[in-house]
């Protein structure tokens, strides 16, 4: 089973809501369905509808600000975080706490300084596949995530970076692509004709085709 934790960012509007009792909540999407990611190191990625729904129902998901565990905003087990999937993607709604972090997030929302959300997940065993068609824009293979375990999510200040170098490395290790892949034997290479379809300008794509075809 794949155990690598991965990080993704969704750019989109975040909503702030105030209740009659003065409580402030926020709502956003941690991920959206069928949207292609940026180049993640020789491949692109999309999340299919339903991929995270079981984990959002079952897990004690927690929300943080900027993935900082010390900046806790809420969690599902206490009822201060509500999560789920709709037709657009995986959404979340947080009752912001009356803490320094909670008040800071509320103020940043009012000012329009927060522009995106992020979430932490791992791909479940058998929960990924290579799409039938490569990305027509770049020629890169597309990794489709069909089943994932979502553990954490929340607003972030810099949605421009879809993944960190550390998580890029972990993805490459998990998929056996890039410089972290063990050298394939001549017999293994000969048994993977699909890799010949990968764009020559993207050597990592060939390895991805092999990894997702196994």
N, C-alpha and C positions, 0 to 999 in steps of 0.2 A: 504494500500500500504506500502511496506517495505521502510523505510526511513533511515535505518542504513547505514552509510558510511563505506566502507571497503577498505583495502589497500592490494595490492599484488605486488610482485616483479618478474620480468622476467630476468633470467640470459642469457646473450648473447652478441655478439659483437656489439659495437657501431662504426659507421663510421663517419669520419670527411671528409668534402669536402671543397675545396677552389675554389671560382669562379675567373674569370678574373679580376673583380673589387676589389679583395681582401677580399670579404665577405666570412666568414667562416660559414658553416652549418654543422649540424650533423643529423644523421638518426639512428633510432633504433626501436625495437618492444616493446611496452608497455605490450603486452600479446601475447601468442601464442595459437592457437587452439588445443584442444584435448590433451594437456599435463597435466598430473596429478600433483597437488600440493603436498607439503609435508603434513604430518598429521597436520590438523588444529584444533585438539582438539577432536578427535574421528571420524573424517571423512576426506576424501580427496575431491578434487574439480577439475573440468575441465570446460573450456569455449568452447561452441560450435560455429562453424562458423556463423557469422552474429549477434552474441549477442549484440555487441556494435555499429554496423554500423549506425543505425538511429541516435543515440546520437552524434556520431562523425560528422555526416553530419549537425546536427541541432544546437548543443551546441556551445557556445563560449568557447571552450576548451582552457585552458592555460597551459603552460609548466613552470616548476620550477626546481631548482636544490635541490635535497634532500627534496622535499616536503615543502620547505621554501617559503612562499608567498612573502617574501622580496627579494628572489633570483629569480625574474621573468626572464624567458628566451624568452618568446614569447606567442602569443595567436592567435587563428584562425581569430578573428574579424579584426585584423590588417594586416593579411596576412603574419605574421612572423612565424607562425606555420601552418603546413599542416598535416592533419591526415586522416586516412582511414583504411579500412581492405582489405587485399589481401588473397591469399590462405593460407598464413602462420599464419596471425594473425593481430592484430591492430598495425599499424606502425605510426611513427611520424617523421617529419623532421622540424628542427628548424634553422632559420637564427639567429645565435648567436649574441647578442647585443655587441656593443663596450662599455661594462661596466666592472667593476671589476669582477663581477660574470661571465659574458660572456667570458672574457679573461681567467679567471681561468679554466672554463670548457674546452675551446679550448686547453689550455696547458695540462690539465689532459688527454684529448683525445689523443693528440700527444704522450704523455708519456705512454699511455696504462693503466692508473690508474683507469679509469672508466670501470666497468665490467657488469653493468646491468641497467635496467630501472624499473620504478614503476608507478603505476597509482591508482587513487582514483575513486571509483565507488559505486553505490548502485544498488541492484537487484530490478528490476521493479516488479510490482504486477503480479504474475503468471509466473515470469521469472526464476523459479528454479524448479528442479525436482530431484528425486532420480533416479540414473541410474539403468537400468534393472539388471546389474550385479555389485556385490561388487568388490573392488580391490582384485585381486587374490593374490597379494603379501602380503598384510597386513590383509585381511579380513574385512577392513573397508568399510562402505557404501560410495558411491561417489555422491557428489552433483554436478549436472550439471547446469550451468548458461546459460540460453537461451535468456534472455533479460536483459540488464543492461544499466544504465545511467553513462557514463564516463564524468567526469568533469575536471580532472587534470592529468598530466603525466609528465615524464621527467627522466633524468639520476639520478642515485644514486650511492653513493660511496660504500655502503655495501649491495650487493644483497643477502647475506647469510640469512638474516632474512626476511622470506616471510610474516610475519605479526607481529605486536607488541602485547604485552599483552593487551593493551587497545582495539585494534580491535578484538582480540580473545574474549574478554568479550562481545563486542557489537555483534559479530556473534552469540555467545551462547544465548544472550538475544533475538536476532532476530529470531533464529530458535528454541528457547525454548529447549536448550540442556544444559547439564552440571549442575553445582551447581546453576545456575541462573533460572532453569526451575521450575515453580510451581509444587508441588506434584500432580500427577495424581490420580484421584479417582479410586476405584476398578472397577467401571463400565467402565471408560475410558480405563483402562488397559486391561480389558477383551475384549473390542471392537477393540483392535489393535493387532491381531494375528501376523502381519508381524514383530513386534518387537522381537518375539521369534527367528527370523532368524538372528538377529544381534549377532556378536561374544560376548561370555560371557566376554572375557577379555577387552572389550571396552564398558563400561556402557553408555558412551555418545552416542555411535552408536545406541543403542536402542531408545533413545530419538529422535535422528535425523530421524530414520525411521518413528517414530510416527509423527514428525513435517512435513515431506515431503509427508506423506500419507494422510494428512488431505485435 
